[in-house]
Structures are given as C-alpha cells and as structure tokens.
Amino acid sequence: MHSPMLWFHSGLSAGLKHDVFRRMDVKIIRSRRRKKTISAREVDGAIHLYLPIGLSREEESRYVQWAKKRFEAQRRKKELMENNTDEMLEKRARELNKRYFSGELSWVQICYTTEQNARTFGICNTTNKTIRISDRLLKMPKFVHDYVVVHELAHLKVPRHGPDFWKLVNGYPKTERARGYLMAIGMSD
C-alpha cells in the first residue's frame, strides 16, 4: 500500500567546464511493507525514492539529499566518459611529468572521479600506481588543476608529505597560489 507521493524540486549541476542547471524531481514513494530498506532509481528524468512509511521528515530529507547526490554523481560520471576527459587528463599528466619531473614518473592509470569527498581533490595509490583526480577541479582555474596533478604525481616519487615531497611539489611555480586558492574556498590538498 502506497501513501500519496510527494514531489521535491531541486537544481542539480552537472559539471565539466560549463555547469548545466538541471531540475530534478524527487518522487517519494512510501510503503507500509518496506521496513528498513531505502532505494532510488531514475524514471523518466525523475528520481523515485522508495522509503518506509515510518520515517520522520528529517530522515526523509536526508535520503532525498542522498539520492540527489547519487544521481548527480552518476550524471557527471557519464558526462566525463562522453567527453573523453580521462584521455585529456592523461595527456596533461604526461606534459606535467615531463616539465616538472624530467619524465621520470610512471603510473598505471590517472583518471577523474566523482567520488572524492568534499575536502579531497586527488589521491595517489603508490602501491598500484593509480591516481584519481576529483572532477570538481574541472570547474577551477587551470593552475589549481595542474597543482593538484603535480601534487599527486609527486607522491609517486615521495609517498609522504615531508620536506623532500614539498621540494618536488614546489617545483611547480604556482604551488603557493593554488594552495591559497584551495584554502580560500575551504578545501585542503
């Protein structure tokens, strides 16, 4: 048995270099039979969010935000693939490697991700030599983007943030400016 459906409207931005403002409807479908599970799917451009009938409005609001983030990330991931952004990132990383590391570094993969937390812009796994860069950097100035790539590339040579690491990173002339930019918007590197 379903209770009446509720609709929420929100604008979600999908993002490469140009934000595309999209309106997403969230249709809440409550079920007496659903006790603990929450699920969501996209149907004709709207998010159908299936919830137990006994949830409070506060819990419901949390799940609405969760569903919006989930589908926004899926949309961004699809857009990244359609625009071959990983290939462009690979090319840029090779250029930065050549310029700031004399072409000495090698990696298995460098790619964009939509799954970074709000305070992280890149992560380097030094064991398997993979680098993931947040797609949010695509909306930022090029010098900030390049700084984060140089920062993660430096981890391939020096895994920890010590003096040797910062000496490598500071070879990028706009390091302090980029770090200041990230700090100003409330993020860290």
C-alpha positions, 0 to 999 in steps of 0.5 A, spaced: 500 500 500 502 506 497 501 513 501 500 519 496 507 521 493 510 527 494 514 531 489 521 535 491 524 540 486 531 541 486 537 544 481 542 539 480 549 541 476 552 537 472 559 539 471 565 539 466 567 546 464 560 549 463 555 547 469 548 545 466 542 547 471 538 541 471 531 540 475 530 534 478 524 531 481 524 527 487 518 522 487 517 519 494 514 513 494 512 510 501 510 503 503 507 500 509 511 493 507 518 496 506 521 496 513 528 498 513 530 498 506 531 505 502 532 505 494 532 510 488 532 509 481 531 514 475 524 514 471 523 518 466 528 524 468 525 523 475 528 520 481 523 515 485 525 514 492 522 508 495 522 509 503 518 506 509 512 509 511 515 510 518 520 515 517 520 522 520 521 528 515 528 529 517 530 522 515 526 523 509 530 529 507 536 526 508 535 520 503 532 525 498 539 529 499 542 522 498 539 520 492 540 527 489 547 526 490 547 519 487 544 521 481 548 527 480 554 523 481 552 518 476 550 524 471 557 527 471 560 520 471 557 519 464 558 526 462 566 525 463 566 518 459 562 522 453 567 527 453 573 523 453 576 527 459 580 521 462 584 521 455 585 529 456 587 528 463 592 523 461 595 527 456 596 533 461 599 528 466 604 526 461 606 534 459 606 535 467 611 529 468 615 531 463 616 539 465 616 538 472 619 531 473 624 530 467 619 524 465 621 520 470 614 518 473 610 512 471 603 510 473 598 505 471 592 509 470 590 517 472 583 518 471 577 523 474 572 521 479 566 523 482 567 520 488 572 524 492 569 527 498 568 534 499 575 536 502 579 531 497 581 533 490 586 527 488 589 521 491 595 517 489 595 509 490 603 508 490 602 501 491 598 500 484 600 506 481 593 509 480 591 516 481 584 519 481 583 526 480 576 529 483 572 532 477 570 538 481 577 541 479 574 541 472 570 547 474 577 551 477 582 555 474 587 551 470 593 552 475 589 549 481 588 543 476 595 542 474 597 543 482 593 538 484 596 533 478 603 535 480 601 534 487 599 527 486 604 525 481 609 527 486 607 522 491 609 517 486 616 519 487 615 521 495 609 517 498 609 522 504 608 529 505 615 531 508 620 536 506 623 532 500 615 531 497 614 539 498 621 540 494 618 536 488 611 539 489 614 546 489 617 545 483 611 547 480 611 555 480 604 556 482 604 551 488 603 557 493 597 560 489 593 554 488 594 552 495 591 559 497 586 558 492 584 551 495 584 554 502 580 560 500 574 556 498 575 551 504 578 545 501 585 542 503 590 538 498 
